[in-house]
Amino acid sequence: MKTLQNRPDFKQKALHWANQFDVCCFLDSNHYKDVYSAYDFMIAAGVHHELECSTIQAFDQLKSFYSLHKEWVFGFFSYDLKNGIEDLESNHPDQLAFSDLYFFVPKYLIGVKNGEIKVLIGSDSIIDEIKQFNISDSTKPNRLKIAKRITKDQYINKVNALKNHILRGDIYEVNFCQEFFAEHAIINPIQTFEALNSLSPTPFAGYFKIRNHYILSATPERFLCKRDNKLISQPIKGTARRSNNPREDERIAIQLKNDSKEQSENVMIVDLVRHDLTKSAVKGSVKVDELFGIYSFPQVHQMISTISCELDPNIHLIDAIKNAFPMGSMTGAPKVKAMELIEAYEVTKRGIYSGSFGCISPTGDFDFNVVIRSILYNASQKYLSFQVGGAITYQCNAEKEYEECLLKASAMLKVLEG
């Protein structure tokens, strides 16, 4: 393995170089400092081996796939894998048609940390190939007209109906989402991702191409990470706008930190994540490392908590992922009932949205994000979609929840509509 100095334009060249392949995955921390991140960014390209499967036995198949190859593997989990974990269904329309689970062993893999480039898989010659790669595509991006799957009135009525379920004691909290979409959509995926990543750089951003399917993600949220024998989850619950006025921006962040409604939403999900981690933990090792941390991103302030545990040596790493999936921040509590109500009140199949993508290392460490703030694109069907949502509690105001959805959608709308 050869180490070379990184150049400022290397990341962009490497992404465009990788995009020549039928399959590639780019994971970018955007220079956010994080003690658990193995690399500042990683680029995997080309396929040595791949696994594509539906919900039934998906995690078992991944376990066999990883055990067989014991190399770096990159891939994603669809939200609808829940149907293979619990007695649940997903019957809504799905025009994106992503697989339920996809993983691949790359032909080429590059990791960059602290300005140094490491070729993890492949020949060192690919460094020169990337440096000499010509980025010739400078076409003007297409402007799309984005439609809403449900109206504002429908959204408000559904939120109020969900609040009635809370009042009856069916659930405490539920994550309710709505779809924004465009049909007959023609975009340049890599150009669209670069625009989104520039406008809204986040610590778990990524570009994932699987032939004609694309994930263009500006997600700020980590689902689950494993470092040695430690599991770490960092759910987000609590969102506030940014301001161009530094004094007002600071006031908004302080207000978010002390907001009892946002705190109650966050702590419910922290308790749910603690419960999920307990299934994989050494007894007594689950702990909350940080509660109600406020982190600022270009469009929003977020309330993020960190929960960790020591992984029971008898629990397989893939089972640790399964035990926490889908992530509590995108379901609600109690988890199964919340997912039943999500299916009853949402009108679009979630698919890869509120699922996860990332990688597993040869030593068994892994890091997976939450697919939010992400544009999903099926190039063959010319169908583009993104979803946004939020936590519905009895305290919430349906009108304000709708406004929060628009805030979360703002960067994607700006990139797509201009």
DAGINOR-V798323 format. One record per helix or strand of 2 or more residues. SS is the DSSP state (@ for helix, = for strand). FROM is the first residue (numbers start at 1). TO is the last residue. Records with the same first field share a line. If there is no record, write none. Layout:
SS=FROM-TO  FROM-TO
This chain:
==3-5  23-28  41-53  73-77  101-113  116-121  147-148  173-182  205-210  213-217  222-227  230-234  236-241  287-296  300-311  332-333  356-360  366-369  374-378  383-392
@=10-18  58-69  79-85  125-131  152-168  189-199  246-257  260-278  317-323  328-330  335-345  398-417
